[in-house]
Amino acid sequence: MSPEVGPAGIGGPDERVRRVRLPADRRTPAAARALVRSVLAAAYLDDLLNEALLLTTELTTNAVEHARTELDIEVVADDVGLTVTVSDFAPGTVDELNVGVRNDSAEIGEVSERGRGLLLVDHFASRWGTTYLPTGKGVWFRLDRPDAGAEQRAATPGAGVAVGPAAAAAGGGAPAEHPGPSAGAVSELMQTAPEPYAEDPLPDFATDLLARLAEMVGAAGGAVRLDRGDGQGRQVLARYGRAPREGNELLRVPLAVHRPYAGELELDAAPSTYARPLAVLTAERLSLHLENDRLRRADVRRQAWLTFLAEASELLAQSLDVELTMALIPQLVVPRLGQWCAVHTADEWGRLRLAAATHADEAVLPQLHKVLRETGPDSMQARLREASRIGSQVPLGGPMEGFAVPLVARGQRLGTLAVGRHQRHRHDPDEVAVLEDVARRAALAIENARIHAERRRVAHTLQQSLLPPVLPVVEGIGFAAEYVPTGGDAEVGGDFYDVLPLPGGRWLVVIGDVSGKGVEAAAVTGLVRDVIRVLVADGKPLPEVLGRLNETLVERGSGRYCTLAMAAVGPGDGDQLDVSLHLAGHDRPVLLRSTGGADFVGSGGTALGLLDSIASPTAEIPLAPGEALVFYTDGVTERRRGRELFGTERLRESAAPLAGHSADVVAARLRSAAIGFSVEAPRDDIAILVLRNDRL
């Protein structure tokens, strides 16, 4: 095989042609491989898949790295082969893929450092070459099917079998008792390929390749040893013949593979002029497939890491509790990413506090806690503080070896994530990158949980400020209330209730519901409560209180309205209580009679804040001893179970058996009935206020 000036031998009416322009981006090789794969499938050239993908990856990666311009990818297929051309728009020559004859003394590692252009083009492509255009330059390669390649070589005058520079340099000179390999044998050796659909094709492929090499050079035995960098050390990938004899000088050729792979081909062969060149050529051939295996495994591993990160993000996002989030982080890390993991949080002075820790071996957990608590200039605490202070990765020494990464979210340092090394190997760069990504996602989850906790605290504080801390204790009158906030505990509801003293030993019972939720609804709720308190303290009658309150809400113009139920209660004739009820768009209360039964009482009025004038009829209700009035908000009646509502009739039926019970019992049981109606969290606030005549 030798470089040519331009592609040749391509044509025919049934060619499959695809052309695309791709950016100079790290994802371009993957896109080019997908293009080649689709053309091969359309042309039924699946037997060229491995070599075509490898060469395409090499050409596109080289162009992205060196040209740094857009790339034109052209893929042309016919019945017997495939041609791929990668063109860029950069001036100059194609130096990186210039395939000249390599010096026999060149080390295989040197080839690895300079790239795979020589090995890939020289050992895989049927033909290859370069093209030069006014706009730039290109590199192309041609791959033919093995059977088509044999026919073309027979039809080409003077065509020989390419055996690679090393084997070509060997020439003749084989010992008489073991003649040198024929060109056909070398060709058969180099055309060997692993079965692509096997579960792990490399061991069988390497064994077959090693057996062919040993037979060609008359070796008594050999082995291929490979370390995949997975902590298992160097393992035997393939073996042939007998084990090497003690004292024999073995022929060893390193495999030209990239980290974390490392290995060598070992041959127990008599010294000859062609044994080493053929062993080098075999090692190069095997190295190409090992590189393919490394890339495939790395791709699968990266996909697994992406899946892991997506699942970890989903789990972390589901938790809005700070302590639960921090306890979840070590469980995600151990044992997949390390032997142990510890999460420390930093306070406002930068001091670290252990929030959660776990170890793959629970018996070692006490020792881990002890090491994490130790202080001193060389302690783990000092290293963790350094990681938090400088905001970058810091290694951790024994006895708990590993490294620490800072937890940073939105520019704020929240603490550190410490991870112990694996039992048998150190973290590779991919794992370190994944751990740093986990730290970023964990920090963001912790910060989100803290923000949610702060919002929940603020909402709870604000909600409590809108409700009376305790209800008054009045002789002969029982007051009781139940309040259940909406399912979103970080939101402030608009429901409220209050009990205020009136002149003459009377009391005012108020329950209301401001439309909407959140801070704006809470502001209107606070306004309504304050206006009512001020006007009542000035001795204004209840109709005037409602009118002034309506004017205030209309003038405010926030678009929010309020429904209100107000009842003035005071002593009546004998043991009776007189109740003066005013409703402003609010649901009618339930009257629990001492003789049993429950009825709705009062007349509906106009909600406040909608119209310039309102109507609020007054209902006078005598309350005999043992009778009670139950006030509530629409969070009770609109409690939903699927499409079914709790409703007013179910409320009345639930209240009827409670006649004669104390106000506390009535409020608590109605709350339980409303909550138990559905398994879902309340969609609206639930407020229940009970007024009962406790006179005997």
Secondary structure in CASP SS format (residue, H / E / C, confidence):
PFRMAT SS
TARGET T0000
AUTHOR 0000-0000-0000
METHOD secondary structure of the structure
MODEL  1
M C 1.00
S C 1.00
P E 1.00
E E 1.00
V C 1.00
G C 1.00
P C 1.00
A C 1.00
G C 1.00
I C 1.00
G C 1.00
G C 1.00
P C 1.00
D C 1.00
E C 1.00
R E 1.00
V E 1.00
R E 1.00
R E 1.00
V E 1.00
R E 1.00
L E 1.00
P C 1.00
A C 1.00
D C 1.00
R C 1.00
R C 1.00
T H 1.00
P H 1.00
A H 1.00
A H 1.00
A H 1.00
R H 1.00
A H 1.00
L H 1.00
V H 1.00
R H 1.00
S H 1.00
V H 1.00
L H 1.00
A H 1.00
A H 1.00
A H 1.00
Y C 1.00
L C 1.00
D H 1.00
D H 1.00
L H 1.00
L H 1.00
N H 1.00
E H 1.00
A H 1.00
L H 1.00
L H 1.00
L H 1.00
T H 1.00
T H 1.00
E H 1.00
L H 1.00
T H 1.00
T H 1.00
N H 1.00
A H 1.00
V H 1.00
E H 1.00
H H 1.00
A C 1.00
R C 1.00
T C 1.00
E C 1.00
L E 1.00
D E 1.00
I E 1.00
E E 1.00
V E 1.00
V E 1.00
A E 1.00
D C 1.00
D C 1.00
V C 1.00
G E 1.00
L E 1.00
T E 1.00
V E 1.00
T E 1.00
V E 1.00
S E 1.00
D E 1.00
F C 1.00
A C 1.00
P C 1.00
G C 1.00
T C 1.00
V C 1.00
D C 1.00
E C 1.00
L C 1.00
N C 1.00
V C 1.00
G C 1.00
V C 1.00
R C 1.00
N C 1.00
D C 1.00
S C 1.00
A C 1.00
E C 1.00
I H 1.00
G H 1.00
E H 1.00
V H 1.00
S H 1.00
E H 1.00
R H 1.00
G C 1.00
R C 1.00
G H 1.00
L H 1.00
L H 1.00
L H 1.00
V H 1.00
D H 1.00
H H 1.00
F H 1.00
A C 1.00
S C 1.00
R E 1.00
W E 1.00
G E 1.00
T E 1.00
T E 1.00
Y E 1.00
L E 1.00
P C 1.00
T C 1.00
G E 1.00
K E 1.00
G E 1.00
V E 1.00
W E 1.00
F E 1.00
R E 1.00
L E 1.00
D E 1.00
R C 1.00
P H 1.00
D H 1.00
A H 1.00
G H 1.00
A H 1.00
E H 1.00
Q H 1.00
R H 1.00
A H 1.00
A H 1.00
T C 1.00
P C 1.00
G C 1.00
A C 1.00
G C 1.00
V C 1.00
A C 1.00
V C 1.00
G H 1.00
P H 1.00
A H 1.00
A H 1.00
A H 1.00
A H 1.00
A H 1.00
G C 1.00
G C 1.00
G C 1.00
A C 1.00
P C 1.00
A C 1.00
E C 1.00
H C 1.00
P C 1.00
G C 1.00
P C 1.00
S C 1.00
A H 1.00
G H 1.00
A H 1.00
V H 1.00
S H 1.00
E H 1.00
L H 1.00
M H 1.00
Q H 1.00
T C 1.00
A C 1.00
P C 1.00
E C 1.00
P C 1.00
Y C 1.00
A C 1.00
E C 1.00
D C 1.00
P C 1.00
L H 1.00
P H 1.00
D H 1.00
F H 1.00
A H 1.00
T H 1.00
D H 1.00
L H 1.00
L H 1.00
A H 1.00
R H 1.00
L H 1.00
A H 1.00
E H 1.00
M H 1.00
V H 1.00
G C 1.00
A C 1.00
A C 1.00
G E 1.00
G E 1.00
A E 1.00
V E 1.00
R E 1.00
L E 1.00
D E 1.00
R C 1.00
G C 1.00
D C 1.00
G C 1.00
Q C 1.00
G C 1.00
R C 1.00
Q E 1.00
V E 1.00
L E 1.00
A E 1.00
R E 1.00
Y E 1.00
G E 1.00
R C 1.00
A C 1.00
P C 1.00
R C 1.00
E C 1.00
G C 1.00
N C 1.00
E C 1.00
L C 1.00
L E 1.00
R E 1.00
V E 1.00
P E 1.00
L C 1.00
A C 1.00
V C 1.00
H C 1.00
R C 1.00
P C 1.00
Y C 1.00
A E 1.00
G E 1.00
E E 1.00
L E 1.00
E E 1.00
L E 1.00
D E 1.00
A C 1.00
A C 1.00
P C 1.00
S C 1.00
T C 1.00
Y C 1.00
A H 1.00
R H 1.00
P H 1.00
L H 1.00
A H 1.00
V H 1.00
L H 1.00
T H 1.00
A H 1.00
E H 1.00
R H 1.00
L H 1.00
S H 1.00
L H 1.00
H H 1.00
L H 1.00
E H 1.00
N H 1.00
D H 1.00
R H 1.00
L H 1.00
R H 1.00
R H 1.00
A H 1.00
D H 1.00
V H 1.00
R H 1.00
R H 1.00
Q H 1.00
A H 1.00
W H 1.00
L H 1.00
T H 1.00
F H 1.00
L H 1.00
A H 1.00
E H 1.00
A H 1.00
S H 1.00
E H 1.00
L H 1.00
L H 1.00
A H 1.00
Q H 1.00
S C 1.00
L C 1.00
D C 1.00
V H 1.00
E H 1.00
L H 1.00
T H 1.00
M H 1.00
A H 1.00
L H 1.00
I H 1.00
P H 1.00
Q H 1.00
L H 1.00
V H 1.00
V C 1.00
P C 1.00
R C 1.00
L C 1.00
G C 1.00
Q C 1.00
W E 1.00
C E 1.00
A E 1.00
V E 1.00
H E 1.00
T E 1.00
A E 1.00
D C 1.00
E C 1.00
W C 1.00
G C 1.00
R C 1.00
L E 1.00
R E 1.00
L E 1.00
A E 1.00
A E 1.00
A E 1.00
T E 1.00
H E 1.00
A C 1.00
D C 1.00
E H 1.00
A H 1.00
V H 1.00
L H 1.00
P H 1.00
Q H 1.00
L H 1.00
H H 1.00
K H 1.00
V H 1.00
L H 1.00
R H 1.00
E C 1.00
T C 1.00
G C 1.00
P C 1.00
D C 1.00
S C 1.00
M H 1.00
Q H 1.00
A H 1.00
R H 1.00
L H 1.00
R H 1.00
E H 1.00
A H 1.00
S H 1.00
R H 1.00
I H 1.00
G C 1.00
S C 1.00
Q C 1.00
V E 1.00
P E 1.00
L E 1.00
G C 1.00
G C 1.00
P C 1.00
M C 1.00
E C 1.00
G E 1.00
F E 1.00
A E 1.00
V E 1.00
P E 1.00
L E 1.00
V E 1.00
A E 1.00
R C 1.00
G C 1.00
Q E 1.00
R E 1.00
L E 1.00
G E 1.00
T E 1.00
L E 1.00
A E 1.00
V E 1.00
G E 1.00
R C 1.00
H C 1.00
Q C 1.00
R C 1.00
H C 1.00
R C 1.00
H C 1.00
D C 1.00
P H 1.00
D H 1.00
E H 1.00
V H 1.00
A H 1.00
V H 1.00
L H 1.00
E H 1.00
D H 1.00
V H 1.00
A H 1.00
R H 1.00
R H 1.00
A H 1.00
A H 1.00
L H 1.00
A H 1.00
I H 1.00
E H 1.00
N H 1.00
A H 1.00
R H 1.00
I H 1.00
H H 1.00
A H 1.00
E H 1.00
R H 1.00
R H 1.00
R H 1.00
V H 1.00
A H 1.00
H H 1.00
T H 1.00
L H 1.00
Q H 1.00
Q H 1.00
S H 1.00
L C 1.00
L C 1.00
P C 1.00
P C 1.00
V C 1.00
L C 1.00
P C 1.00
V C 1.00
V E 1.00
E C 1.00
G C 1.00
I E 1.00
G E 1.00
F E 1.00
A E 1.00
A E 1.00
E E 1.00
Y E 1.00
V E 1.00
P C 1.00
T C 1.00
G C 1.00
G C 1.00
D C 1.00
A C 1.00
E C 1.00
V C 1.00
G C 1.00
G C 1.00
D E 1.00
F E 1.00
Y E 1.00
D E 1.00
V E 1.00
L E 1.00
P E 1.00
L E 1.00
P H 1.00
G H 1.00
G H 1.00
R E 1.00
W E 1.00
L E 1.00
V E 1.00
V E 1.00
I E 1.00
G E 1.00
D E 1.00
V E 1.00
S C 1.00
G C 1.00
K C 1.00
G H 1.00
V H 1.00
E H 1.00
A H 1.00
A H 1.00
A H 1.00
V H 1.00
T H 1.00
G H 1.00
L H 1.00
V H 1.00
R H 1.00
D H 1.00
V H 1.00
I H 1.00
R H 1.00
V H 1.00
L H 1.00
V H 1.00
A H 1.00
D C 1.00
G C 1.00
K C 1.00
P C 1.00
L H 1.00
P H 1.00
E H 1.00
V H 1.00
L H 1.00
G H 1.00
R H 1.00
L H 1.00
N H 1.00
E H 1.00
T H 1.00
L H 1.00
V H 1.00
E H 1.00
R H 1.00
G C 1.00
S C 1.00
G C 1.00
R C 1.00
Y C 1.00
C E 1.00
T E 1.00
L E 1.00
A E 1.00
M E 1.00
A E 1.00
A E 1.00
V E 1.00
G E 1.00
P E 1.00
G C 1.00
D C 1.00
G C 1.00
D C 1.00
Q C 1.00
L E 1.00
D E 1.00
V E 1.00
S E 1.00
L E 1.00
H E 1.00
L E 1.00
A E 1.00
G E 1.00
H C 1.00
D C 1.00
R C 1.00
P C 1.00
V E 1.00
L E 1.00
L E 1.00
R C 1.00
S C 1.00
T C 1.00
G C 1.00
G C 1.00
A E 1.00
D E 1.00
F E 1.00
V C 1.00
G C 1.00
S C 1.00
G C 1.00
G C 1.00
T C 1.00
A C 1.00
L E 1.00
G C 1.00
L C 1.00
L C 1.00
D C 1.00
S C 1.00
I C 1.00
A C 1.00
S C 1.00
P C 1.00
T E 1.00
A E 1.00
E E 1.00
I E 1.00
P E 1.00
L E 1.00
A C 1.00
P C 1.00
G C 1.00
E C 1.00
A E 1.00
L E 1.00
V E 1.00
F E 1.00
Y E 1.00
T C 1.00
D H 1.00
G H 1.00
V H 1.00
T H 1.00
E C 1.00
R C 1.00
R E 1.00
R E 1.00
G C 1.00
R C 1.00
E E 1.00
L E 1.00
F C 1.00
G H 1.00
T H 1.00
E H 1.00
R H 1.00
L H 1.00
R H 1.00
E H 1.00
S H 1.00
A H 1.00
A H 1.00
P H 1.00
L H 1.00
A C 1.00
G C 1.00
H C 1.00
S C 1.00
A H 1.00
D H 1.00
V H 1.00
V H 1.00
A H 1.00
A H 1.00
R H 1.00
L H 1.00
R H 1.00
S H 1.00
A H 1.00
A H 1.00
I H 1.00
G H 1.00
F C 1.00
S C 1.00
V C 1.00
E C 1.00
A C 1.00
P C 1.00
R C 1.00
D C 1.00
D C 1.00
I E 1.00
A E 1.00
I E 1.00
L E 1.00
V E 1.00
L E 1.00
R E 1.00
N E 1.00
D C 1.00
R C 1.00
L C 1.00
END
